Amino acid sequence: ACQGLVRLGSTYGEARLEAACRRALALGAVSYKRVAAILRAGLDRQAPLALESESASPITHDNIRGHEYYH
């Protein structure tokens, strides 16, 4: 798998491979097959995916304790 990723870097370029790997990590799809598919589809050139923690607002509810509870 590692040699395959190195070959993808030679074929598509290191910048595209890095972007594809970041996208695969964000999706939780970390395999050679997934990274290669992202590169073939050109998804590495699209805007980066927003991580859930960045896009989601904090959950507020009476049953959820805040950070103050633990100090």
N, CA, C and O atoms as a GROMACS GRO file, in nm:
protein
  284
    1ALA      N    1   0.083  -0.120   0.000
    1ALA     CA    2   0.000   0.000   0.000
    1ALA      C    3   0.086   0.125   0.000
    1ALA      O    4   0.055   0.223  -0.068
    2CYS      N    5   0.195   0.123   0.076
    2CYS     CA    6   0.282   0.242   0.082
    2CYS      C    7   0.346   0.269  -0.053
    2CYS      O    8   0.352   0.384  -0.097
    3GLN      N    9   0.394   0.164  -0.119
    3GLN     CA   10   0.454   0.182  -0.251
    3GLN      C   11   0.350   0.232  -0.350
    3GLN      O   12   0.382   0.311  -0.439
    4GLY      N   13   0.228   0.187  -0.336
    4GLY     CA   14   0.121   0.233  -0.422
    4GLY      C   15   0.096   0.382  -0.405
    4GLY      O   16   0.074   0.454  -0.502
    5LEU      N   17   0.099   0.428  -0.280
    5LEU     CA   18   0.081   0.571  -0.254
    5LEU      C   19   0.196   0.652  -0.313
    5LEU      O   20   0.175   0.761  -0.365
    6VAL      N   21   0.318   0.599  -0.303
    6VAL     CA   22   0.433   0.668  -0.362
    6VAL      C   23   0.415   0.679  -0.513
    6VAL      O   24   0.443   0.783  -0.572
    7ARG      N   25   0.367   0.572  -0.577
    7ARG     CA   26   0.340   0.575  -0.722
    7ARG      C   27   0.232   0.677  -0.756
    7ARG      O   28   0.242   0.747  -0.856
    8LEU      N   29   0.129   0.686  -0.672
    8LEU     CA   30   0.025   0.786  -0.696
    8LEU      C   31   0.084   0.926  -0.691
    8LEU      O   32   0.045   1.014  -0.768
    9GLY      N   33   0.179   0.948  -0.600
    9GLY     CA   34   0.246   1.077  -0.592
    9GLY      C   35   0.324   1.108  -0.718
    9GLY      O   36   0.329   1.222  -0.762
   10SER      N   37   0.386   1.006  -0.776
   10SER     CA   38   0.459   1.024  -0.902
   10SER      C   39   0.365   1.053  -1.017
   10SER      O   40   0.396   1.134  -1.105
   11THR      N   41   0.250   0.988  -1.017
   11THR     CA   42   0.153   1.004  -1.126
   11THR      C   43   0.078   1.136  -1.117
   11THR      O   44   0.067   1.208  -1.216
   12TYR      N   45   0.028   1.169  -1.000
   12TYR     CA   46  -0.060   1.286  -0.984
   12TYR      C   47   0.011   1.408  -0.925
   12TYR      O   48  -0.042   1.520  -0.932
   13GLY      N   49   0.127   1.389  -0.869
   13GLY     CA   50   0.198   1.499  -0.804
   13GLY      C   51   0.176   1.494  -0.654
   13GLY      O   52   0.072   1.451  -0.605
   14GLU      N   53   0.277   1.541  -0.583
   14GLU     CA   54   0.273   1.533  -0.437
   14GLU      C   55   0.163   1.620  -0.376
   14GLU      O   56   0.101   1.580  -0.277
   15ALA      N   57   0.139   1.737  -0.434
   15ALA     CA   58   0.036   1.827  -0.379
   15ALA      C   59  -0.102   1.764  -0.388
   15ALA      O   60  -0.181   1.770  -0.294
   16ARG      N   61  -0.131   1.703  -0.503
   16ARG     CA   62  -0.262   1.638  -0.519
   16ARG      C   63  -0.275   1.518  -0.427
   16ARG      O   64  -0.381   1.494  -0.370
   17LEU      N   65  -0.166   1.442  -0.412
   17LEU     CA   66  -0.169   1.326  -0.323
   17LEU      C   67  -0.196   1.370  -0.180
   17LEU      O   68  -0.275   1.308  -0.109
   18GLU      N   69  -0.129   1.477  -0.137
   18GLU     CA   70  -0.152   1.529  -0.001
   18GLU      C   71  -0.298   1.569   0.018
   18GLU      O   72  -0.359   1.537   0.120
   19ALA      N   73  -0.354   1.640  -0.081
   19ALA     CA   74  -0.494   1.683  -0.072
   19ALA      C   75  -0.588   1.562  -0.068
   19ALA      O   76  -0.686   1.562   0.006
   20ALA      N   77  -0.558   1.461  -0.148
   20ALA     CA   78  -0.641   1.341  -0.150
   20ALA      C   79  -0.633   1.267  -0.017
   20ALA      O   80  -0.734   1.215   0.032
   21CYS      N   81  -0.515   1.262   0.041
   21CYS     CA   82  -0.499   1.195   0.171
   21CYS      C   83  -0.573   1.271   0.280
   21CYS      O   84  -0.635   1.210   0.368
   22ARG      N   85  -0.567   1.404   0.276
   22ARG     CA   86  -0.642   1.484   0.375
   22ARG      C   87  -0.791   1.458   0.362
   22ARG      O   88  -0.861   1.444   0.462
   23ARG      N   89  -0.839   1.452   0.239
   23ARG     CA   90  -0.982   1.427   0.215
   23ARG      C   91  -1.019   1.287   0.265
   23ARG      O   92  -1.123   1.271   0.329
   24ALA      N   93  -0.937   1.188   0.237
   24ALA     CA   94  -0.964   1.051   0.281
   24ALA      C   95  -0.968   1.044   0.433
   24ALA      O   96  -1.053   0.976   0.490
   25LEU      N   97  -0.876   1.114   0.499
   25LEU     CA   98  -0.876   1.116   0.646
   25LEU      C   99  -1.003   1.180   0.700
   25LEU      O  100  -1.062   1.131   0.796
   26ALA      N  101  -1.046   1.290   0.638
   26ALA     CA  102  -1.168   1.358   0.683
   26ALA      C  103  -1.289   1.268   0.668
   26ALA      O  104  -1.384   1.276   0.746
   27LEU      N  105  -1.287   1.182   0.566
   27LEU     CA  106  -1.399   1.091   0.542
   27LEU      C  107  -1.387   0.962   0.624
   27LEU      O  108  -1.482   0.885   0.632
   28GLY      N  109  -1.272   0.940   0.684
   28GLY     CA  110  -1.251   0.815   0.756
   28GLY      C  111  -1.232   0.698   0.661
   28GLY      O  112  -1.253   0.583   0.700
   29ALA      N  113  -1.192   0.726   0.538
   29ALA     CA  114  -1.174   0.623   0.436
   29ALA      C  115  -1.026   0.615   0.401
   29ALA      O  116  -0.984   0.661   0.294
   30VAL      N  117  -0.948   0.558   0.489
   30VAL     CA  118  -0.803   0.559   0.471
   30VAL      C  119  -0.754   0.426   0.413
   30VAL      O  120  -0.713   0.336   0.487
   31SER      N  121  -0.759   0.417   0.283
   31SER     CA  122  -0.704   0.301   0.215
   31SER      C  123  -0.650   0.348   0.080
   31SER      O  124  -0.689   0.452   0.028
   32TYR      N  125  -0.561   0.268   0.025
   32TYR     CA  126  -0.505   0.300  -0.107
   32TYR      C  127  -0.617   0.318  -0.209
   32TYR      O  128  -0.617   0.411  -0.289
   33LYS      N  129  -0.713   0.225  -0.204
   33LYS     CA  130  -0.824   0.227  -0.300
   33LYS      C  131  -0.901   0.359  -0.294
   33LYS      O  132  -0.934   0.417  -0.398
   34ARG      N  133  -0.929   0.406  -0.175
   34ARG     CA  134  -1.005   0.530  -0.157
   34ARG      C  135  -0.926   0.651  -0.204
   34ARG      O  136  -0.980   0.739  -0.272
   35VAL      N  137  -0.798   0.657  -0.169
   35VAL     CA  138  -0.714   0.769  -0.210
   35VAL      C  139  -0.703   0.772  -0.362
   35VAL      O  140  -0.713   0.879  -0.423
   36ALA      N  141  -0.683   0.656  -0.424
   36ALA     CA  142  -0.675   0.648  -0.570
   36ALA      C  143  -0.806   0.693  -0.634
   36ALA      O  144  -0.805   0.763  -0.736
   37ALA      N  145  -0.919   0.653  -0.576
   37ALA     CA  146  -1.049   0.693  -0.630
   37ALA      C  147  -1.069   0.844  -0.620
   37ALA      O  148  -1.124   0.905  -0.711
   38ILE      N  149  -1.027   0.903  -0.509
   38ILE     CA  150  -1.037   1.048  -0.492
   38ILE      C  151  -0.957   1.119  -0.599
   38ILE      O  152  -1.003   1.217  -0.657
   39LEU      N  153  -0.836   1.069  -0.626
   39LEU     CA  154  -0.751   1.130  -0.728
   39LEU      C  155  -0.811   1.113  -0.867
   39LEU      O  156  -0.815   1.209  -0.945
   40ARG      N  157  -0.859   0.994  -0.899
   40ARG     CA  158  -0.918   0.969  -1.032
   40ARG      C  159  -1.039   1.059  -1.056
   40ARG      O  160  -1.059   1.109  -1.167
   41ALA      N  161  -1.119   1.079  -0.952
   41ALA     CA  162  -1.241   1.161  -0.965
   41ALA      C  163  -1.212   1.310  -0.957
   41ALA      O  164  -1.300   1.392  -0.982
   42GLY      N  165  -1.089   1.346  -0.920
   42GLY     CA  166  -1.054   1.488  -0.909
   42GLY      C  167  -1.110   1.554  -0.784
   42GLY      O  168  -1.115   1.676  -0.776
   43LEU      N  169  -1.152   1.474  -0.688
   43LEU     CA  170  -1.211   1.530  -0.566
   43LEU      C  171  -1.108   1.604  -0.481
   43LEU      O  172  -1.143   1.688  -0.399
   44ASP      N  173  -0.980   1.572  -0.503
   44ASP     CA  174  -0.874   1.641  -0.429
   44ASP      C  175  -0.866   1.788  -0.469
   44ASP      O  176  -0.809   1.868  -0.395
   45ARG      N  177  -0.921   1.824  -0.583
   45ARG     CA  178  -0.917   1.962  -0.631
   45ARG      C  179  -1.037   2.043  -0.584
   45ARG      O  180  -1.041   2.164  -0.606
   46GLN      N  181  -1.132   1.979  -0.521
   46GLN     CA  182  -1.250   2.050  -0.469
   46GLN      C  183  -1.217   2.111  -0.334
   46GLN      O  184  -1.116   2.078  -0.272
   47ALA      N  185  -1.304   2.200  -0.290
   47ALA     CA  186  -1.285   2.264  -0.160
   47ALA      C  187  -1.277   2.158  -0.051
   47ALA      O  188  -1.347   2.057  -0.057
   48PRO      N  189  -1.192   2.180   0.048
   48PRO     CA  190  -1.179   2.081   0.156
   48PRO      C  191  -1.311   2.062   0.230
   48PRO      O  192  -1.393   2.154   0.240
   49LEU      N  193  -1.330   1.942   0.281
   49LEU     CA  194  -1.449   1.912   0.359
   49LEU      C  195  -1.440   1.979   0.494
   49LEU      O  196  -1.333   1.982   0.555
   50ALA      N  197  -1.550   2.033   0.540
   50ALA     CA  198  -1.554   2.092   0.675
   50ALA      C  199  -1.563   1.978   0.775
   50ALA      O  200  -1.645   1.888   0.760
   51LEU      N  201  -1.481   1.983   0.875
   51LEU     CA  202  -1.488   1.882   0.980
   51LEU      C  203  -1.610   1.908   1.065
   51LEU      O  204  -1.651   2.023   1.083
   52GLU      N  205  -1.668   1.804   1.118
   52GLU     CA  206  -1.789   1.818   1.199
   52GLU      C  207  -1.768   1.914   1.314
   52GLU      O  208  -1.856   1.994   1.345
   53SER      N  209  -1.653   1.907   1.376
   53SER     CA  210  -1.629   1.993   1.492
   53SER      C  211  -1.623   2.140   1.453
   53SER      O  212  -1.652   2.227   1.535
   54GLU      N  213  -1.584   2.169   1.328
   54GLU     CA  214  -1.577   2.307   1.283
   54GLU      C  215  -1.715   2.360   1.244
   54GLU      O  216  -1.745   2.477   1.268
   55SER      N  217  -1.798   2.275   1.186
   55SER     CA  218  -1.925   2.322   1.132
   55SER      C  219  -2.041   2.311   1.230
   55SER      O  220  -2.139   2.384   1.219
   56ALA      N  221  -2.032   2.221   1.324
   56ALA     CA  222  -2.143   2.199   1.417
   56ALA      C  223  -2.134   2.295   1.535
   56ALA      O  224  -2.026   2.321   1.588
   57SER      N  225  -2.248   2.345   1.575
   57SER     CA  226  -2.251   2.431   1.693
   57SER      C  227  -2.259   2.342   1.817
   57SER      O  228  -2.306   2.229   1.809
   58PRO      N  229  -2.215   2.393   1.930
   58PRO     CA  230  -2.219   2.312   2.052
   58PRO      C  231  -2.362   2.272   2.087
   58PRO      O  232  -2.457   2.346   2.063
   59ILE      N  233  -2.375   2.155   2.143
   59ILE     CA  234  -2.507   2.105   2.182
   59ILE      C  235  -2.539   2.160   2.321
   59ILE      O  236  -2.458   2.150   2.413
   60THR      N  237  -2.657   2.216   2.333
   60THR     CA  238  -2.700   2.264   2.464
   60THR      C  239  -2.826   2.189   2.504
   60THR      O  240  -2.920   2.176   2.426
   61HIS      N  241  -2.826   2.141   2.625
   61HIS     CA  242  -2.940   2.066   2.677
   61HIS      C  243  -2.923   2.058   2.828
   61HIS      O  244  -2.811   2.060   2.878
   62ASP      N  245  -3.032   2.050   2.901
   62ASP     CA  246  -3.026   2.045   3.048
   62ASP      C  247  -2.944   1.927   3.100
   62ASP      O  248  -2.884   1.936   3.206
   63ASN      N  249  -2.942   1.817   3.027
   63ASN     CA  250  -2.873   1.697   3.072
   63ASN      C  251  -2.725   1.695   3.035
   63ASN      O  252  -2.654   1.603   3.074
   64ILE      N  253  -2.677   1.793   2.962
   64ILE     CA  254  -2.537   1.797   2.921
   64ILE      C  255  -2.461   1.891   3.012
   64ILE      O  256  -2.495   2.009   3.025
   65ARG      N  257  -2.357   1.838   3.076
   65ARG     CA  258  -2.277   1.917   3.169
   65ARG      C  259  -2.169   1.993   3.093
   65ARG      O  260  -2.108   1.939   3.001
   66GLY      N  261  -2.147   2.115   3.131
   66GLY     CA  262  -2.043   2.196   3.070
   66GLY      C  263  -1.907   2.167   3.130
   66GLY      O  264  -1.894   2.084   3.220
   67HIS      N  265  -1.806   2.236   3.080
   67HIS     CA  266  -1.670   2.214   3.129
   67HIS      C  267  -1.656   2.253   3.276
   67HIS      O  268  -1.566   2.204   3.344
   68GLU      N  269  -1.743   2.341   3.325
   68GLU     CA  270  -1.736   2.382   3.465
   68GLU      C  271  -1.759   2.265   3.560
   68GLU      O  272  -1.705   2.262   3.671
   69TYR      N  273  -1.838   2.169   3.517
   69TYR     CA  274  -1.872   2.054   3.601
   69TYR      C  275  -1.748   1.974   3.640
   69TYR      O  276  -1.742   1.917   3.748
   70TYR      N  277  -1.650   1.971   3.553
   70TYR     CA  278  -1.534   1.884   3.572
   70TYR      C  279  -1.418   1.953   3.643
   70TYR      O  280  -1.312   1.892   3.660
   71HIS      N  281  -1.435   2.077   3.684
   71HIS     CA  282  -1.325   2.148   3.753
   71HIS      C  283  -1.353   2.164   3.898
   71HIS      O  284  -1.272   2.222   3.971
   0.00000   0.00000   0.00000
